[in-house]
Amino acid sequence: MQEPTLTRQVRHYRRLLRAYPRAYRDHRGSEIITTLLEMAEDGRGRPGLRQTLHLVLAGLRQRFRLPARRPLVWVAAVLAAAALGAAGSAAGTRLGWQTAGSLPSDRELRALNAAMTGMPADAAVYREVSAMKGPHALVRADGGGDVSPQRLRAALTAAGWHLTSFEEQQGSLVTGTDLKGRTPISGVDYTATKGSLKLDGNGWAITGEARRGETVTAMYGTAVWPREAAAVRPLTIGGLLAGALAGWLLVAAFAYRVRRSGWPASATATAAFAAAAWPAHQLYREAYDVMMYAHGSPYPYVVRGPVDSTLPLACAVIAVLAIAVAAALATRPRRDPVAVPG
């Protein structure tokens, strides 16, 4: 085999061996390359697609391999995968919402509210997070005024909103200390869309003067939020899987080194697992809301599910396992496995 060809072959094989952990390459790399070169001298040339895939997959398998006869290290890998998976799901959700439509500014919301209600443009605007973890804004106005369906329709249409529902209502308000008085009230419920945004609101007003000469009052509330972005749920799942894989790989590499440092490193591992309990639970609760939220729902909020009740148990289990895992990591096994991940 000519020297330039040999050099190219060796470089090609070394690139393939990067799929293996460094410690494994240092221990077995020369042997693998020698075998591949001998196969090339037999006229086989470079490894084919099937052999290349085999080398890469075998290298990845070594990276995920955990020490033998240390079962609690598997527990550590699961806990790390769960913690980083939670962080990854939250990051994926946040990234997915970056593709959603932006909400109107406070000034725009106040101007729309003033046009709909006839009240001054100084209404309160509250910005919160929806059940899907996306942005949500609520503008509220209370004061003297009335409910004018025609004004509401005209204001929404002029602002570019398309009404999807509009319902006028009539009722009465019980008044007086004896609860026998009744004051007529009128109201309207409305929903609308504008591009990728949704709007849901209602207004109520006293149509007759209340007792003791009180002025006529009206109350309005209008919520605006973006439609669920198509990328949110796929990125939530993708972030969870990526974080879980990263957590497993971290423990696989760490488990072969922590025993060299003894209990100091184990104490650090214990603190890390214990500290991860609360944020991991919170992040999984948010992921639960994202995945269980009713797609297309006209309301941006959802009641918390039974996942809330798991917090004390989850934290207790993780704390107990963290101590056990730290002890396991600090214990040197009788014999190291041949394939040592790096």
C-alpha positions as CSV (number, residue, x, y, z in Angstrom):
1,M,0.0,0.0,0.0
2,Q,1.5,3.4,-1.0
3,E,2.3,5.8,1.8
4,P,-0.1,8.6,0.8
5,T,-2.9,6.1,0.6
6,L,-1.9,4.6,3.9
7,T,-2.0,8.1,5.5
8,R,-5.4,8.9,4.1
9,Q,-6.7,5.5,5.3
10,V,-5.4,6.1,8.9
11,R,-7.0,9.6,9.0
12,H,-10.3,8.2,7.8
13,Y,-10.3,5.5,10.5
14,R,-9.3,8.0,13.2
15,R,-12.3,10.1,12.2
16,L,-14.6,7.1,12.5
17,L,-13.1,6.2,15.9
18,R,-14.2,9.6,17.3
19,A,-17.5,8.0,18.0
20,Y,-15.8,6.1,20.8
21,P,-14.9,7.7,24.2
22,R,-11.3,9.0,24.4
23,A,-10.3,6.4,27.0
24,Y,-11.5,3.6,24.8
25,R,-9.7,5.1,21.8
26,D,-6.5,5.3,23.8
27,H,-6.9,1.7,25.0
28,R,-8.1,0.0,21.8
29,G,-7.8,2.5,19.0
30,S,-4.5,1.3,17.6
31,E,-5.7,-2.3,17.6
32,I,-8.9,-1.3,15.7
33,I,-7.0,0.8,13.1
34,T,-4.4,-2.1,12.6
35,T,-7.3,-4.5,11.9
36,L,-8.9,-2.1,9.5
37,L,-5.6,-1.6,7.6
38,E,-5.1,-5.4,7.4
39,M,-8.6,-5.7,5.9
40,A,-7.7,-2.9,3.4
41,E,-4.6,-4.8,2.3
42,D,-6.8,-7.7,1.5
43,G,-8.3,-5.6,-1.2
44,R,-11.4,-4.4,0.8
45,G,-10.3,-0.8,0.7
46,R,-12.1,1.6,3.0
47,P,-14.9,0.2,5.1
48,G,-18.2,0.2,3.4
49,L,-21.4,1.9,4.6
50,R,-22.5,-1.1,6.7
51,Q,-19.1,-1.4,8.5
52,T,-18.9,2.4,9.0
53,L,-22.3,2.4,10.6
54,H,-21.3,-0.5,12.8
55,L,-18.2,1.4,14.0
56,V,-20.2,4.5,14.8
57,L,-23.0,2.7,16.6
58,A,-20.5,0.6,18.6
59,G,-18.7,3.8,19.6
60,L,-22.0,5.4,20.8
61,R,-22.8,2.2,22.7
62,Q,-19.5,2.5,24.5
63,R,-20.3,6.1,25.4
64,F,-23.7,5.1,27.0
65,R,-22.2,2.1,28.8
66,L,-22.2,2.2,32.6
67,P,-19.8,0.5,35.0
68,A,-20.6,-3.2,35.7
69,R,-21.7,-4.5,39.1
70,R,-22.8,-1.0,40.3
71,P,-26.6,-1.0,40.1
72,L,-27.0,2.3,41.9
73,V,-25.1,4.0,39.1
74,W,-28.0,3.1,36.9
75,V,-30.2,4.9,39.3
76,A,-27.9,7.9,39.1
77,A,-28.1,7.8,35.3
78,V,-31.9,7.7,35.4
79,L,-32.1,10.6,37.9
80,A,-29.7,12.7,35.8
81,A,-31.6,11.9,32.6
82,A,-34.8,13.0,34.4
83,A,-33.4,16.2,35.7
84,L,-31.8,17.3,32.4
85,G,-34.8,16.0,30.5
86,A,-36.9,18.4,32.4
87,A,-34.6,21.3,31.7
88,G,-34.5,20.3,28.0
89,S,-38.3,20.2,27.8
90,A,-38.6,23.7,29.2
91,A,-35.9,25.0,26.9
92,G,-37.7,23.4,23.9
93,T,-41.0,24.9,25.0
94,R,-39.5,28.4,25.3
95,L,-37.8,28.0,21.9
96,G,-41.1,26.9,20.3
97,W,-43.0,29.9,21.6
98,Q,-40.4,32.2,19.9
99,T,-42.1,31.3,16.6
100,A,-45.5,32.4,17.8
101,G,-47.1,35.8,17.0
102,S,-46.2,38.7,19.3
103,L,-48.8,40.3,21.5
104,P,-50.0,44.0,21.1
105,S,-48.2,46.5,23.2
106,D,-49.8,48.0,26.4
107,R,-50.5,51.2,24.5
108,E,-52.2,49.3,21.7
109,L,-54.3,47.3,24.2
110,R,-55.4,50.4,26.1
111,A,-56.3,52.1,22.8
112,L,-58.4,49.2,21.7
113,N,-60.1,49.0,25.1
114,A,-60.9,52.7,25.0
115,A,-62.4,52.3,21.6
116,M,-64.6,49.4,22.7
117,T,-65.7,50.7,26.0
118,G,-65.8,54.5,25.6
119,M,-63.7,54.8,28.8
120,P,-60.4,56.7,29.1
121,A,-57.3,55.0,27.7
122,D,-55.8,54.3,31.1
123,A,-57.0,50.7,31.7
124,A,-54.9,48.3,33.6
125,V,-52.9,45.7,31.6
126,Y,-51.8,42.4,33.1
127,R,-49.2,40.2,31.4
128,E,-49.0,36.6,32.5
129,V,-48.2,33.1,31.2
130,S,-50.8,30.9,29.6
131,A,-51.3,27.2,30.3
132,M,-49.2,26.4,27.3
133,K,-46.5,28.6,28.8
134,G,-47.0,31.2,26.1
135,P,-47.6,35.0,26.6
136,H,-51.0,36.2,27.6
137,A,-52.3,39.8,28.2
138,L,-55.5,40.9,30.0
139,V,-56.8,44.5,29.8
140,R,-59.4,45.5,32.4
141,A,-61.5,48.6,32.7
142,D,-64.0,49.5,35.4
143,G,-65.9,52.8,35.8
144,G,-68.7,54.9,34.6
145,G,-70.0,53.8,31.2
146,D,-72.3,51.5,29.3
147,V,-72.3,48.5,27.0
148,S,-72.7,49.3,23.3
149,P,-72.7,46.3,21.0
150,Q,-72.4,48.5,18.0
151,R,-69.4,50.3,19.5
152,L,-67.7,47.1,20.4
153,R,-68.2,45.6,16.9
154,A,-66.9,48.8,15.2
155,A,-63.8,49.0,17.4
156,L,-62.8,45.4,16.9
157,T,-63.4,45.5,13.2
158,A,-61.5,48.8,12.8
159,A,-58.5,47.3,14.6
160,G,-58.4,44.4,12.2
161,W,-60.1,41.7,14.4
162,H,-62.4,39.1,12.9
163,L,-65.3,38.4,15.3
164,T,-65.9,34.7,15.7
165,S,-68.7,35.0,18.3
166,F,-70.8,37.9,19.7
167,E,-73.6,37.3,22.2
168,E,-75.6,40.0,23.9
169,Q,-77.2,39.3,27.3
170,Q,-79.7,40.9,29.6
171,G,-80.1,40.3,33.4
172,S,-80.6,41.8,36.7
173,L,-78.5,42.6,39.8
174,V,-79.8,41.9,43.3
175,T,-79.5,45.0,45.5
176,G,-80.6,46.2,48.9
177,T,-79.9,44.9,52.4
178,D,-83.0,42.8,52.1
179,L,-81.9,41.4,48.7
180,K,-85.2,42.2,47.2
181,G,-84.2,45.0,45.0
182,R,-83.1,44.3,41.4
183,T,-81.3,46.6,39.0
184,P,-81.2,45.8,35.3
185,I,-77.8,45.0,33.7
186,S,-76.8,44.2,30.1
187,G,-73.7,42.4,28.9
188,V,-71.9,41.1,25.9
189,D,-69.5,38.2,25.4
190,Y,-67.2,38.2,22.4
191,T,-64.3,36.3,20.8
192,A,-62.2,37.3,17.8
193,T,-59.1,36.4,15.9
194,K,-56.4,38.4,14.1
195,G,-53.7,36.5,12.3
196,S,-52.1,34.2,14.8
197,L,-53.8,36.0,17.8
198,K,-56.9,35.1,19.7
199,L,-59.1,37.5,21.8
200,D,-61.8,36.7,24.4
201,G,-63.7,39.2,26.4
202,N,-66.9,40.4,28.1
203,G,-68.5,43.5,29.3
204,W,-71.3,44.2,31.8
205,A,-73.0,47.5,32.7
206,I,-75.9,48.6,35.0
207,T,-78.6,49.9,32.7
208,G,-80.6,51.5,35.4
209,E,-79.5,53.7,38.3
210,A,-78.6,51.8,41.4
211,R,-80.0,52.6,44.8
212,R,-78.7,55.5,46.9
213,G,-78.0,57.5,43.7
214,E,-75.0,55.5,42.7
215,T,-73.6,56.2,39.2
216,V,-74.0,53.8,36.3
217,T,-71.0,51.5,36.2
218,A,-69.5,49.2,33.7
219,M,-66.9,46.4,33.8
220,Y,-64.8,45.1,30.9
221,G,-62.2,42.4,30.5
222,T,-60.4,41.4,27.3
223,A,-57.7,38.7,27.0
224,V,-55.4,38.4,24.1
225,W,-52.9,35.5,23.5
226,P,-51.2,33.9,20.4
227,R,-52.4,30.6,18.9
228,E,-50.4,27.6,19.9
229,A,-47.3,27.6,17.7
230,A,-46.9,24.4,15.7
231,A,-43.3,24.0,16.9
232,V,-44.1,24.1,20.6
233,R,-45.0,20.4,21.3
234,P,-42.4,18.9,19.0
235,L,-39.6,21.0,20.5
236,T,-40.9,20.2,24.0
237,I,-40.5,16.5,23.3
238,G,-37.3,16.9,21.4
239,G,-35.8,19.0,24.3
240,L,-36.8,16.3,26.8
241,L,-35.2,13.5,24.8
242,A,-32.0,15.6,24.2
243,G,-31.7,16.5,27.9
244,A,-32.3,12.9,29.0
245,L,-29.6,11.6,26.7
246,A,-27.2,14.3,27.9
247,G,-27.9,13.4,31.5
248,W,-27.2,9.7,30.9
249,L,-24.0,10.4,29.1
250,L,-22.9,12.8,31.9
251,V,-23.2,10.0,34.5
252,A,-21.6,7.4,32.2
253,A,-18.5,9.6,32.0
254,F,-18.6,10.8,35.6
255,A,-19.1,7.4,37.2
256,Y,-15.6,6.2,36.1
257,R,-13.9,9.3,37.6
258,V,-15.7,10.0,40.8
259,R,-14.3,7.0,42.6
260,R,-10.8,8.4,42.2
261,S,-11.7,11.4,44.2
262,G,-13.6,9.5,46.9
263,W,-16.1,11.1,49.1
264,P,-15.5,14.8,48.2
265,A,-16.8,14.1,44.7
266,S,-19.6,11.9,46.1
267,A,-20.7,14.7,48.3
268,T,-20.8,17.0,45.3
269,A,-22.9,14.5,43.5
270,T,-25.3,14.2,46.4
271,A,-25.8,18.0,46.6
272,A,-26.4,18.1,42.8
273,F,-29.1,15.5,42.9
274,A,-30.8,17.0,45.9
275,A,-30.7,20.5,44.4
276,A,-32.2,19.2,41.1
277,A,-35.3,17.7,42.8
278,W,-37.4,20.9,43.1
279,P,-36.6,22.5,39.7
280,A,-36.9,19.2,37.9
281,H,-40.4,18.7,39.4
282,Q,-41.4,22.2,38.5
283,L,-40.2,21.9,34.9
284,Y,-42.0,18.6,34.4
285,R,-45.2,20.1,35.8
286,E,-44.9,22.8,33.1
287,A,-44.2,20.2,30.5
288,Y,-47.4,18.4,31.7
289,D,-49.4,21.5,31.2
290,V,-48.0,22.0,27.7
291,M,-48.8,18.4,26.6
292,M,-52.2,18.1,28.3
293,Y,-53.5,21.5,27.3
294,A,-56.6,21.3,25.0
295,H,-55.5,22.3,21.5
296,G,-57.7,25.0,20.1
297,S,-59.2,25.9,23.5
298,P,-60.7,29.4,23.6
299,Y,-59.4,29.9,27.1
300,P,-55.7,30.5,27.9
301,Y,-55.8,28.9,31.3
302,V,-56.1,25.3,32.5
303,V,-56.6,23.9,36.0
304,R,-53.5,22.2,37.5
305,G,-53.8,18.4,37.3
306,P,-53.0,15.7,39.9
307,V,-49.3,16.1,39.1
308,D,-49.2,18.8,41.9
309,S,-49.7,16.2,44.6
310,T,-46.6,14.3,43.6
311,L,-44.2,17.1,44.8
312,P,-43.5,15.9,48.4
313,L,-43.1,12.3,47.3
314,A,-40.9,13.2,44.3
315,C,-38.5,15.3,46.4
316,A,-38.3,12.7,49.2
317,V,-37.5,9.9,46.7
318,I,-34.9,11.9,44.9
319,A,-33.2,12.9,48.2
320,V,-33.0,9.3,49.5
321,L,-31.7,8.0,46.2
322,A,-29.2,10.8,45.9
323,I,-27.5,9.7,49.2
324,A,-27.5,6.0,48.0
325,V,-26.1,7.0,44.7
326,A,-23.3,9.0,46.2
327,A,-22.3,6.1,48.3
328,A,-22.4,3.8,45.3
329,L,-20.3,6.2,43.2
330,A,-17.6,6.4,45.9
331,T,-17.3,2.6,46.1
332,R,-14.6,1.2,43.9
333,P,-15.7,-2.0,42.1
334,R,-13.5,-5.1,42.4
335,R,-12.6,-4.9,38.7
336,D,-13.1,-2.3,36.0
337,P,-14.7,-3.3,32.8
338,V,-12.6,-3.5,29.7
339,A,-14.5,-0.8,27.8
340,V,-13.9,2.4,29.8
341,P,-16.1,5.3,28.6
342,G,-14.4,8.7,28.8
